Amino acid sequence: MSATGYVLAAYAVFAVVLAWDYLSPRLQVRQALRRARSRATAPARRAAGDDASKKLTR
């Protein structure tokens, strides 16, 4: 009986989990930075939107 299939499957699962452990935190940090930048620029966008709406009203 050969365990080749089992060993290859175990290595494949290990590689997938290792890749996920590498990528997941980076994706979470990227998403958090995007949200923080959005929150930081929101007041400026709101202020610009208020000015624009005042200019367009009659």
N, C-alpha and C positions, 0 to 999 in steps of 0.2 A: 504494500500500500504506500502510495506516495502522498506527501503532504505539501506538494508544490502549490496546488491551488489555494490551500488554506494560507500558506505563507505569503503568497502574492496578494491575496485578498487582505490579509492583515497589514501588509505594507501599504496597500492602496488606501485603506481606511486611515492609517497613521498619517499618510501624506495629506489627505483631505482635511483631517483635524488640525494638523500643523499649519496648513495654509489658512484655515479659518481662524485659528488663534493669532496668526500674523495680521490678517486683513481686518478682522472685526474691530479691534480697538482703533485702528486708523480710520475706518469709516465712521465710527462714533465720534472721534475727535473732529473730523472734517464736518460732520453734521452739527456738532456743538458750536464750532467756529462760525459756521454759516448762520446759525440762529443768533449768536451773539452780535455778529456784524449787522444783521437785520434789525435787531433791537437797538443797536447803537445809532443807526441811521433813521430809525422810524420817526423820532421827533422832528428831524430836519425835513423829512418827506411830508409829514403832516403840516408843518409850518409852510412849506412851499405850496402844498395843496390848498391851504387856507387862503394864502395870498392870491393864488390863481382864481379861486372861486369868488373872491371879493371883486376882482377885476372884471370878471365875466358877468356879474349880476347887473341888472339894469334897474 
